[in-house]
Amino acid sequence: MPEGDTVFLAGQKVGRALTGRVLTRTDFRHPALATADLTGSTLLGVRTVGKHLFFRFSGGLSLHSHLKMDGAWEISRPGARWRHPAHHARVVLEAGGVQVVGFRVHDLELLPTAEESRLVGHLGPDLLDPQWSTEHEARAIAALAAEPARELGLALLDQRVMAGVGNLYKCEICFLLGVTPWTPVSEVDPAAAVRLARKLLLANAWRHEQSTTGDLTRGRRNWVYERTRQGCFRCGTRVQVAGQGRDPGDVQARPTWFCPRCQRGPSPQLHGRAVPDAR
């Protein structure tokens, strides 16, 4: 599933391409929106909240979408060859020689802009909110600490705690905190976890390459995530992977990577026994 920074970047790209332009064509290939037509409307801007996008149009309407596991927004010129099969297109927007197509985008809905909170009001603070403040941070810290017995990895994925963390950042945040994702929240500093999450998303918000190590070289971008074959980027130990979930705030078990040398705490591989702190 795309992380919050991926969604943020998609919103920025579409916003730069269409904001201030009058739509000359709209094509909604979705049963619920088959008769919708926004031709003549102007895109006022794009708002992202965690993994949700809102395209805001003149007339007080917003188009909501969620990328889920496989969605994407692509920008090209009208008539250009699409990178994805045509039957995957759900939305086509054209204005001023620019075409924006939503492929495999989910949860599409047209709604009054004033009602956007109906779809995202339950979420925690957006880690990439331009208006992020100490109040946002305090809310996220309190939400994370509210269930001290909960596994840290599951709490980080819960968008009701803070919006934007996906499986990649979940694994990397736990690594940088030095604990396994199955460690109870009570055993970490929730403030450090929230600040680290925001730092990592901010560092990657304006580029396609996601790096938690600071190195953008392929194969050197992450500490443990998807490094089963390469080993831990810090110590070289064989990285282990196990499923984590399900959970009330989660949708499915996700593969979870960790280093048994650099991270202490319980793990399924060791049948719940603590991983020795060998740092």
Phi and psi restraints in degrees (value plus and minus 20) as a CYANA .aco file:
   2 PRO   PHI     -77.8   -37.8
   2 PRO   PSI     122.3   162.3
   3 GLU   PHI    -100.0   -60.0
   3 GLU   PSI     148.6   188.6
   4 GLY   PHI     -79.5   -39.5
   4 GLY   PSI     -52.4   -12.4
   5 ASP   PHI     -90.6   -50.6
   5 ASP   PSI     -51.8   -11.8
   6 THR   PHI     -85.5   -45.5
   6 THR   PSI     -62.8   -22.8
   7 VAL   PHI     -86.3   -46.3
   7 VAL   PSI     -61.8   -21.8
   8 PHE   PHI     -78.7   -38.7
   8 PHE   PSI     -66.1   -26.1
   9 LEU   PHI     -84.8   -44.8
   9 LEU   PSI     -59.3   -19.3
  10 ALA   PHI     -80.8   -40.8
  10 ALA   PSI     -62.4   -22.4
  11 GLY   PHI     -83.9   -43.9
  11 GLY   PSI     -60.2   -20.2
  12 GLN   PHI     -84.7   -44.7
  12 GLN   PSI     -60.9   -20.9
  13 LYS   PHI     -84.3   -44.3
  13 LYS   PSI     -67.6   -27.6
  14 VAL   PHI     -85.1   -45.1
  14 VAL   PSI     -59.9   -19.9
  15 GLY   PHI     -80.8   -40.8
  15 GLY   PSI     -64.4   -24.4
  16 ARG   PHI     -84.4   -44.4
  16 ARG   PSI     -54.2   -14.2
  17 ALA   PHI     -96.7   -56.7
  17 ALA   PSI     -54.2   -14.2
  18 LEU   PHI    -140.1  -100.1
  18 LEU   PSI     -37.3     2.7
  19 THR   PHI     -77.7   -37.7
  19 THR   PSI     110.6   150.6
  20 GLY   PHI      66.5   106.5
  20 GLY   PSI     -23.6    16.4
  21 ARG   PHI    -116.9   -76.9
  21 ARG   PSI     128.3   168.3
  22 VAL   PHI    -110.5   -70.5
  22 VAL   PSI     106.8   146.8
  23 LEU   PHI     -88.6   -48.6
  23 LEU   PSI     109.7   149.7
  24 THR   PHI    -122.7   -82.7
  24 THR   PSI     -32.8     7.2
  25 ARG   PHI    -177.5  -137.5
  25 ARG   PSI     117.2   157.2
  26 THR   PHI    -155.8  -115.8
  26 THR   PSI     115.9   155.9
  27 ASP   PHI    -156.7  -116.7
  27 ASP   PSI      88.1   128.1
  28 PHE   PHI    -120.7   -80.7
  28 PHE   PSI      94.9   134.9
  29 ARG   PHI    -125.2   -85.2
  29 ARG   PSI      38.6    78.6
  30 HIS   PHI    -162.3  -122.3
  30 HIS   PSI     109.9   149.9
  31 PRO   PHI     -69.9   -29.9
  31 PRO   PSI     -63.1   -23.1
  32 ALA   PHI     -91.9   -51.9
  32 ALA   PSI     -39.0     1.0
  33 LEU   PHI    -139.8   -99.8
  33 LEU   PSI      -3.7    36.3
  34 ALA   PHI     -77.9   -37.9
  34 ALA   PSI     -49.7    -9.7
  35 THR   PHI    -119.5   -79.5
  35 THR   PSI     -17.7    22.3
  36 ALA   PHI     -92.9   -52.9
  36 ALA   PSI     124.7   164.7
  37 ASP   PHI    -167.2  -127.2
  37 ASP   PSI      94.6   134.6
  38 LEU   PHI    -125.3   -85.3
  38 LEU   PSI      -6.8    33.2
  39 THR   PHI     -75.3   -35.3
  39 THR   PSI     112.3   152.3
  40 GLY   PHI      76.3   116.3
  40 GLY   PSI     -33.3     6.7
  41 SER   PHI    -101.8   -61.8
  41 SER   PSI     137.7   177.7
  42 THR   PHI    -132.0   -92.0
  42 THR   PSI     113.0   153.0
  43 LEU   PHI     -95.3   -55.3
  43 LEU   PSI     101.0   141.0
  44 LEU   PHI    -108.4   -68.4
  44 LEU   PSI     -43.1    -3.1
  45 GLY   PHI     141.0   181.0
  45 GLY   PSI     152.5   192.5
  46 VAL   PHI    -142.8  -102.8
  46 VAL   PSI     109.6   149.6
  47 ARG   PHI    -133.1   -93.1
  47 ARG   PSI     114.8   154.8
  48 THR   PHI    -136.8   -96.8
  48 THR   PSI     120.2   160.2
  49 VAL   PHI    -153.2  -113.2
  49 VAL   PSI      83.7   123.7
  50 GLY   PHI      41.4    81.4
  50 GLY   PSI    -134.0   -94.0
  51 LYS   PHI    -127.1   -87.1
  51 LYS   PSI      -4.1    35.9
  52 HIS   PHI    -126.2   -86.2
  52 HIS   PSI     124.2   164.2
  53 LEU   PHI    -139.9   -99.9
  53 LEU   PSI     121.3   161.3
  54 PHE   PHI    -147.2  -107.2
  54 PHE   PSI      96.7   136.7
  55 PHE   PHI    -111.4   -71.4
  55 PHE   PSI      97.4   137.4
  56 ARG   PHI    -119.1   -79.1
  56 ARG   PSI     104.4   144.4
  57 PHE   PHI    -133.1   -93.1
  57 PHE   PSI     139.4   179.4
  58 SER   PHI     -80.6   -40.6
  58 SER   PSI     133.4   173.4
  59 GLY   PHI      70.9   110.9
  59 GLY   PSI     -16.6    23.4
  60 GLY   PHI      56.4    96.4
  60 GLY   PSI       5.8    45.8
  61 LEU   PHI    -130.9   -90.9
  61 LEU   PSI     126.7   166.7
  62 SER   PHI    -146.9  -106.9
  62 SER   PSI     122.6   162.6
  63 LEU   PHI    -124.5   -84.5
  63 LEU   PSI      99.4   139.4
  64 HIS   PHI    -119.4   -79.4
  64 HIS   PSI     120.2   160.2
  65 SER   PHI    -167.1  -127.1
  65 SER   PSI     140.2   180.2
  66 HIS   PHI    -153.9  -113.9
  66 HIS   PSI     114.0   154.0
  67 LEU   PHI     -99.4   -59.4
  67 LEU   PSI     -41.0    -1.0
  68 LYS   PHI      25.7    65.7
  68 LYS   PSI    -153.1  -113.1
  69 MET   PHI    -103.9   -63.9
  69 MET   PSI     -49.3    -9.3
  70 ASP   PHI    -156.1  -116.1
  70 ASP   PSI      -9.7    30.3
  71 GLY   PHI     -95.7   -55.7
  71 GLY   PSI     137.1   177.1
  72 ALA   PHI    -179.0  -139.0
  72 ALA   PSI     126.9   166.9
  73 TRP   PHI    -131.7   -91.7
  73 TRP   PSI     104.9   144.9
  74 GLU   PHI    -136.7   -96.7
  74 GLU   PSI     124.1   164.1
  75 ILE   PHI    -137.0   -97.0
  75 ILE   PSI     112.8   152.8
  76 SER   PHI    -176.2  -136.2
  76 SER   PSI    -189.5  -149.5
  77 ARG   PHI    -120.1   -80.1
  77 ARG   PSI     127.0   167.0
  78 PRO   PHI     -72.7   -32.7
  78 PRO   PSI     113.5   153.5
  79 GLY   PHI      71.7   111.7
  79 GLY   PSI     -32.7     7.3
  80 ALA   PHI     -90.9   -50.9
  80 ALA   PSI     132.7   172.7
  81 ARG   PHI     -88.6   -48.6
  81 ARG   PSI     111.7   151.7
  82 TRP   PHI     -99.0   -59.0
  82 TRP   PSI     128.1   168.1
  83 ARG   PHI    -100.3   -60.3
  83 ARG   PSI     -35.3     4.7
  84 HIS   PHI    -141.5  -101.5
  84 HIS   PSI     138.1   178.1
  85 PRO   PHI     -78.4   -38.4
  85 PRO   PSI     123.3   163.3
  86 ALA   PHI     -80.2   -40.2
  86 ALA   PSI     -51.1   -11.1
  87 HIS   PHI     -93.3   -53.3
  87 HIS   PSI     -27.0    13.0
  88 HIS   PHI    -110.1   -70.1
  88 HIS   PSI     -29.6    10.4
  89 ALA   PHI     -93.5   -53.5
  89 ALA   PSI     112.8   152.8
  90 ARG   PHI    -134.4   -94.4
  90 ARG   PSI     -48.0    -8.0
  91 VAL   PHI    -162.6  -122.6
  91 VAL   PSI     115.1   155.1
  92 VAL   PHI    -146.6  -106.6
  92 VAL   PSI     103.5   143.5
  93 LEU   PHI    -143.2  -103.2
  93 LEU   PSI     112.5   152.5
  94 GLU   PHI    -150.0  -110.0
  94 GLU   PSI     121.5   161.5
  95 ALA   PHI    -185.1  -145.1
  95 ALA   PSI     110.3   150.3
  96 GLY   PHI      33.6    73.6
  96 GLY   PSI      22.0    62.0
  97 GLY   PHI      58.4    98.4
  97 GLY   PSI      -7.8    32.2
  98 VAL   PHI    -139.9   -99.9
  98 VAL   PSI     117.9   157.9
  99 GLN   PHI    -142.5  -102.5
  99 GLN   PSI     110.2   150.2
 100 VAL   PHI    -140.0  -100.0
 100 VAL   PSI     106.2   146.2
 101 VAL   PHI    -143.1  -103.1
 101 VAL   PSI     111.8   151.8
 102 GLY   PHI    -117.2   -77.2
 102 GLY   PSI      92.7   132.7
 103 PHE   PHI    -119.7   -79.7
 103 PHE   PSI     108.9   148.9
 104 ARG   PHI      33.4    73.4
 104 ARG   PSI      10.5    50.5
 105 VAL   PHI     -98.3   -58.3
 105 VAL   PSI     127.6   167.6
 106 HIS   PHI    -140.0  -100.0
 106 HIS   PSI     147.8   187.8
 107 ASP   PHI      34.8    74.8
 107 ASP   PSI      17.7    57.7
 108 LEU   PHI     -86.7   -46.7
 108 LEU   PSI     115.3   155.3
 109 GLU   PHI    -178.5  -138.5
 109 GLU   PSI     116.2   156.2
 110 LEU   PHI    -116.4   -76.4
 110 LEU   PSI     108.3   148.3
 111 LEU   PHI    -168.4  -128.4
 111 LEU   PSI     140.2   180.2
 112 PRO   PHI     -80.5   -40.5
 112 PRO   PSI     117.2   157.2
 113 THR   PHI     -75.9   -35.9
 113 THR   PSI     -54.4   -14.4
 114 ALA   PHI     -86.4   -46.4
 114 ALA   PSI     -33.0     7.0
 115 GLU   PHI    -127.0   -87.0
 115 GLU   PSI      -5.6    34.4
 116 GLU   PHI     -78.4   -38.4
 116 GLU   PSI     -52.0   -12.0
 117 SER   PHI     -82.8   -42.8
 117 SER   PSI     -40.0     0.0
 118 ARG   PHI     -80.7   -40.7
 118 ARG   PSI     -49.9    -9.9
 119 LEU   PHI    -117.3   -77.3
 119 LEU   PSI     -41.3    -1.3
 120 VAL   PHI    -148.9  -108.9
 120 VAL   PSI     -16.8    23.2
 121 GLY   PHI     -85.3   -45.3
 121 GLY   PSI     -40.4    -0.4
 122 HIS   PHI    -103.6   -63.6
 122 HIS   PSI     -29.2    10.8
 123 LEU   PHI     -98.2   -58.2
 123 LEU   PSI     137.5   177.5
 124 GLY   PHI     -97.2   -57.2
 124 GLY   PSI    -199.0  -159.0
 125 PRO   PHI     -76.8   -36.8
 125 PRO   PSI     116.9   156.9
 126 ASP   PHI     -96.4   -56.4
 126 ASP   PSI     100.5   140.5
 127 LEU   PHI     -83.1   -43.1
 127 LEU   PSI     -40.0     0.0
 128 LEU   PHI    -130.4   -90.4
 128 LEU   PSI      -1.0    39.0
 129 ASP   PHI     -81.9   -41.9
 129 ASP   PSI     103.5   143.5
 130 PRO   PHI     -78.9   -38.9
 130 PRO   PSI     -42.4    -2.4
 131 GLN   PHI    -118.1   -78.1
 131 GLN   PSI      -1.1    38.9
 132 TRP   PHI     -71.7   -31.7
 132 TRP   PSI     115.3   155.3
 133 SER   PHI    -160.6  -120.6
 133 SER   PSI     157.6   197.6
 134 THR   PHI     -82.9   -42.9
 134 THR   PSI     -48.0    -8.0
 135 GLU   PHI     -87.3   -47.3
 135 GLU   PSI     -62.7   -22.7
 136 HIS   PHI     -79.9   -39.9
 136 HIS   PSI     -66.4   -26.4
 137 GLU   PHI     -79.8   -39.8
 137 GLU   PSI     -64.6   -24.6
 138 ALA   PHI     -82.8   -42.8
 138 ALA   PSI     -58.8   -18.8
 139 ARG   PHI     -83.6   -43.6
 139 ARG   PSI     -63.9   -23.9
 140 ALA   PHI     -85.6   -45.6
 140 ALA   PSI     -62.3   -22.3
 141 ILE   PHI     -81.7   -41.7
 141 ILE   PSI     -65.0   -25.0
 142 ALA   PHI     -84.0   -44.0
 142 ALA   PSI     -60.8   -20.8
 143 ALA   PHI     -86.5   -46.5
 143 ALA   PSI     -59.0   -19.0
 144 LEU   PHI     -87.1   -47.1
 144 LEU   PSI     -59.5   -19.5
 145 ALA   PHI    -100.8   -60.8
 145 ALA   PSI     -29.0    11.0
 146 ALA   PHI     -85.4   -45.4
 146 ALA   PSI     -46.8    -6.8
 147 GLU   PHI    -142.2  -102.2
 147 GLU   PSI      61.5   101.5
 148 PRO   PHI     -82.5   -42.5
 148 PRO   PSI     -45.1    -5.1
 149 ALA   PHI    -107.3   -67.3
 149 ALA   PSI     -26.3    13.7
 150 ARG   PHI     -93.0   -53.0
 150 ARG   PSI     126.3   166.3
 151 GLU   PHI     -84.1   -44.1
 151 GLU   PSI     114.0   154.0
 152 LEU   PHI     -78.0   -38.0
 152 LEU   PSI     -63.2   -23.2
 153 GLY   PHI     -78.6   -38.6
 153 GLY   PSI     -61.9   -21.9
 154 LEU   PHI     -89.5   -49.5
 154 LEU   PSI     -58.1   -18.1
 155 ALA   PHI     -84.7   -44.7
 155 ALA   PSI     -58.4   -18.4
 156 LEU   PHI     -87.3   -47.3
 156 LEU   PSI     -52.7   -12.7
 157 LEU   PHI     -97.8   -57.8
 157 LEU   PSI     -38.1     1.9
 158 ASP   PHI     -91.1   -51.1
 158 ASP   PSI      89.9   129.9
 159 GLN   PHI     -87.8   -47.8
 159 GLN   PSI     -33.2     6.8
 160 ARG   PHI     -95.4   -55.4
 160 ARG   PSI     -37.2     2.8
 161 VAL   PHI    -103.5   -63.5
 161 VAL   PSI     -76.0   -36.0
 162 MET   PHI    -175.7  -135.7
 162 MET   PSI     120.9   160.9
 163 ALA   PHI    -114.5   -74.5
 163 ALA   PSI     108.5   148.5
 164 GLY   PHI     112.5   152.5
 164 GLY   PSI     -42.1    -2.1
 165 VAL   PHI    -100.3   -60.3
 165 VAL   PSI     108.9   148.9
 166 GLY   PHI    -134.5   -94.5
 166 GLY   PSI    -188.0  -148.0
 167 ASN   PHI     -84.6   -44.6
 167 ASN   PSI     -57.3   -17.3
 168 LEU   PHI     -79.4   -39.4
 168 LEU   PSI     -74.1   -34.1
 169 TYR   PHI     -88.7   -48.7
 169 TYR   PSI     -50.8   -10.8
 170 LYS   PHI     -76.3   -36.3
 170 LYS   PSI     -71.2   -31.2
 171 CYS   PHI     -83.2   -43.2
 171 CYS   PSI     -62.2   -22.2
 172 GLU   PHI     -93.1   -53.1
 172 GLU   PSI     -56.0   -16.0
 173 ILE   PHI     -82.8   -42.8
 173 ILE   PSI     -66.0   -26.0
 174 CYS   PHI     -80.8   -40.8
 174 CYS   PSI     -60.9   -20.9
 175 PHE   PHI     -80.8   -40.8
 175 PHE   PSI     -68.0   -28.0
 176 LEU   PHI     -88.0   -48.0
 176 LEU   PSI     -43.2    -3.2
 177 LEU   PHI    -104.0   -64.0
 177 LEU   PSI     -31.2     8.8
 178 GLY   PHI      60.9   100.9
 178 GLY   PSI       0.1    40.1
 179 VAL   PHI    -150.3  -110.3
 179 VAL   PSI     137.3   177.3
 180 THR   PHI     -96.1   -56.1
 180 THR   PSI     137.1   177.1
 181 PRO   PHI     -84.3   -44.3
 181 PRO   PSI     -35.0     5.0
 182 TRP   PHI    -110.0   -70.0
 182 TRP   PSI     -18.0    22.0
 183 THR   PHI     -88.6   -48.6
 183 THR   PSI     116.2   156.2
 184 PRO   PHI     -82.0   -42.0
 184 PRO   PSI     125.2   165.2
 185 VAL   PHI     -75.2   -35.2
 185 VAL   PSI     -53.3   -13.3
 186 SER   PHI     -81.1   -41.1
 186 SER   PSI     -37.1     2.9
 187 GLU   PHI    -116.9   -76.9
 187 GLU   PSI     -11.7    28.3
 188 VAL   PHI    -148.2  -108.2
 188 VAL   PSI     145.5   185.5
 189 ASP   PHI    -105.8   -65.8
 189 ASP   PSI      88.9   128.9
 190 PRO   PHI     -81.3   -41.3
 190 PRO   PSI     -52.1   -12.1
 191 ALA   PHI     -85.8   -45.8
 191 ALA   PSI     -61.1   -21.1
 192 ALA   PHI     -84.3   -44.3
 192 ALA   PSI     -58.2   -18.2
 193 ALA   PHI     -85.6   -45.6
 193 ALA   PSI     -64.4   -24.4
 194 VAL   PHI     -85.7   -45.7
 194 VAL   PSI     -64.8   -24.8
 195 ARG   PHI     -85.3   -45.3
 195 ARG   PSI     -56.7   -16.7
 196 LEU   PHI     -87.7   -47.7
 196 LEU   PSI     -61.2   -21.2
 197 ALA   PHI     -80.2   -40.2
 197 ALA   PSI     -66.0   -26.0
 198 ARG   PHI     -86.8   -46.8
 198 ARG   PSI     -59.9   -19.9
 199 LYS   PHI     -80.3   -40.3
 199 LYS   PSI     -63.7   -23.7
 200 LEU   PHI     -88.7   -48.7
 200 LEU   PSI     -62.3   -22.3
 201 LEU   PHI     -87.0   -47.0
 201 LEU   PSI     -60.9   -20.9
 202 LEU   PHI     -82.2   -42.2
 202 LEU   PSI     -58.4   -18.4
 203 ALA   PHI     -85.1   -45.1
 203 ALA   PSI     -44.6    -4.6
 204 ASN   PHI    -133.2   -93.2
 204 ASN   PSI     -17.5    22.5
 205 ALA   PHI     -85.1   -45.1
 205 ALA   PSI     -45.7    -5.7
 206 TRP   PHI    -130.5   -90.5
 206 TRP   PSI      -1.8    38.2
 207 ARG   PHI    -164.1  -124.1
 207 ARG   PSI     138.1   178.1
 208 HIS   PHI     -97.7   -57.7
 208 HIS   PSI     -53.2   -13.2
 209 GLU   PHI     -95.6   -55.6
 209 GLU   PSI     107.9   147.9
 210 GLN   PHI    -123.0   -83.0
 210 GLN   PSI      99.1   139.1
 211 SER   PHI    -150.4  -110.4
 211 SER   PSI     112.3   152.3
 212 THR   PHI    -127.4   -87.4
 212 THR   PSI     -29.2    10.8
 213 THR   PHI    -113.5   -73.5
 213 THR   PSI     -36.1     3.9
 214 GLY   PHI      71.9   111.9
 214 GLY   PSI     -24.5    15.5
 215 ASP   PHI    -125.2   -85.2
 215 ASP   PSI     105.2   145.2
 216 LEU   PHI    -112.4   -72.4
 216 LEU   PSI     -17.6    22.4
 217 THR   PHI     -88.2   -48.2
 217 THR   PSI     113.8   153.8
 218 ARG   PHI     -75.6   -35.6
 218 ARG   PSI     114.1   154.1
 219 GLY   PHI      68.0   108.0
 219 GLY   PSI     -24.3    15.7
 220 ARG   PHI    -148.9  -108.9
 220 ARG   PSI      -4.2    35.8
 221 ARG   PHI    -107.0   -67.0
 221 ARG   PSI     -45.2    -5.2
 222 ASN   PHI    -144.3  -104.3
 222 ASN   PSI     136.2   176.2
 223 TRP   PHI     -98.2   -58.2
 223 TRP   PSI     -68.9   -28.9
 224 VAL   PHI    -154.2  -114.2
 224 VAL   PSI     -44.5    -4.5
 225 TYR   PHI     -79.0   -39.0
 225 TYR   PSI     102.2   142.2
 226 GLU   PHI      36.6    76.6
 226 GLU   PSI      10.8    50.8
 227 ARG   PHI    -128.5   -88.5
 227 ARG   PSI      13.8    53.8
 228 THR   PHI     -78.8   -38.8
 228 THR   PSI     -58.4   -18.4
 229 ARG   PHI    -104.8   -64.8
 229 ARG   PSI     -56.6   -16.6
 230 GLN   PHI    -101.6   -61.6
 230 GLN   PSI     -48.6    -8.6
 231 GLY   PHI      73.5   113.5
 231 GLY   PSI     149.1   189.1
 232 CYS   PHI     -78.6   -38.6
 232 CYS   PSI     112.3   152.3
 233 PHE   PHI     -87.3   -47.3
 233 PHE   PSI     -43.8    -3.8
 234 ARG   PHI    -105.8   -65.8
 234 ARG   PSI     -71.1   -31.1
 235 CYS   PHI    -135.9   -95.9
 235 CYS   PSI     -31.4     8.6
 236 GLY   PHI      65.5   105.5
 236 GLY   PSI     -26.3    13.7
 237 THR   PHI     -80.2   -40.2
 237 THR   PSI     126.9   166.9
 238 ARG   PHI     -80.0   -40.0
 238 ARG   PSI     103.0   143.0
 239 VAL   PHI     -96.9   -56.9
 239 VAL   PSI     117.3   157.3
 240 GLN   PHI    -122.4   -82.4
 240 GLN   PSI     135.7   175.7
 241 VAL   PHI    -158.1  -118.1
 241 VAL   PSI     119.5   159.5
 242 ALA   PHI    -171.6  -131.6
 242 ALA   PSI     138.4   178.4
 243 GLY   PHI     -98.1   -58.1
 243 GLY   PSI     125.4   165.4
 244 GLN   PHI    -150.8  -110.8
 244 GLN   PSI     110.4   150.4
 245 GLY   PHI     106.2   146.2
 245 GLY   PSI    -195.9  -155.9
 246 ARG   PHI     -98.7   -58.7
 246 ARG   PSI     149.3   189.3
 247 ASP   PHI    -173.9  -133.9
 247 ASP   PSI     131.6   171.6
 248 PRO   PHI     -72.5   -32.5
 248 PRO   PSI     -52.2   -12.2
 249 GLY   PHI    -116.7   -76.7
 249 GLY   PSI     -14.0    26.0
 250 ASP   PHI    -133.5   -93.5
 250 ASP   PSI     144.5   184.5
 251 VAL   PHI    -127.2   -87.2
 251 VAL   PSI     -47.8    -7.8
 252 GLN   PHI    -185.7  -145.7
 252 GLN   PSI     141.6   181.6
 253 ALA   PHI     -86.9   -46.9
 253 ALA   PSI     118.2   158.2
 254 ARG   PHI    -140.7  -100.7
 254 ARG   PSI     124.6   164.6
 255 PRO   PHI     -81.7   -41.7
 255 PRO   PSI     113.7   153.7
 256 THR   PHI    -149.5  -109.5
 256 THR   PSI     101.8   141.8
 257 TRP   PHI    -118.6   -78.6
 257 TRP   PSI     125.1   165.1
 258 PHE   PHI    -179.0  -139.0
 258 PHE   PSI     138.5   178.5
 259 CYS   PHI    -122.7   -82.7
 259 CYS   PSI      98.9   138.9
 260 PRO   PHI     -89.0   -49.0
 260 PRO   PSI     -32.1     7.9
 261 ARG   PHI    -113.3   -73.3
 261 ARG   PSI     -63.6   -23.6
 262 CYS   PHI    -106.3   -66.3
 262 CYS   PSI     -36.6     3.4
 263 GLN   PHI    -139.5   -99.5
 263 GLN   PSI     109.3   149.3
 264 ARG   PHI    -117.7   -77.7
 264 ARG   PSI     138.0   178.0
 265 GLY   PHI     102.9   142.9
 265 GLY   PSI     157.4   197.4
 266 PRO   PHI     -90.7   -50.7
 266 PRO   PSI     134.9   174.9
 267 SER   PHI    -173.7  -133.7
 267 SER   PSI     124.8   164.8
 268 PRO   PHI     -78.9   -38.9
 268 PRO   PSI     -55.2   -15.2
 269 GLN   PHI     -78.6   -38.6
 269 GLN   PSI     -52.8   -12.8
 270 LEU   PHI    -123.0   -83.0
 270 LEU   PSI       0.3    40.3
 271 HIS   PHI      35.1    75.1
 271 HIS   PSI      21.6    61.6
 272 GLY   PHI      66.4   106.4
 272 GLY   PSI     -27.6    12.4
 273 ARG   PHI     -93.7   -53.7
 273 ARG   PSI     128.7   168.7
 274 ALA   PHI     -87.8   -47.8
 274 ALA   PSI     121.1   161.1
 275 VAL   PHI    -101.2   -61.2
 275 VAL   PSI     105.9   145.9
 276 PRO   PHI     -77.8   -37.8
 276 PRO   PSI     123.6   163.6
 277 ASP   PHI    -102.7   -62.7
 277 ASP   PSI      78.2   118.2
 278 ALA   PHI    -128.5   -88.5
 278 ALA   PSI       0.9    40.9
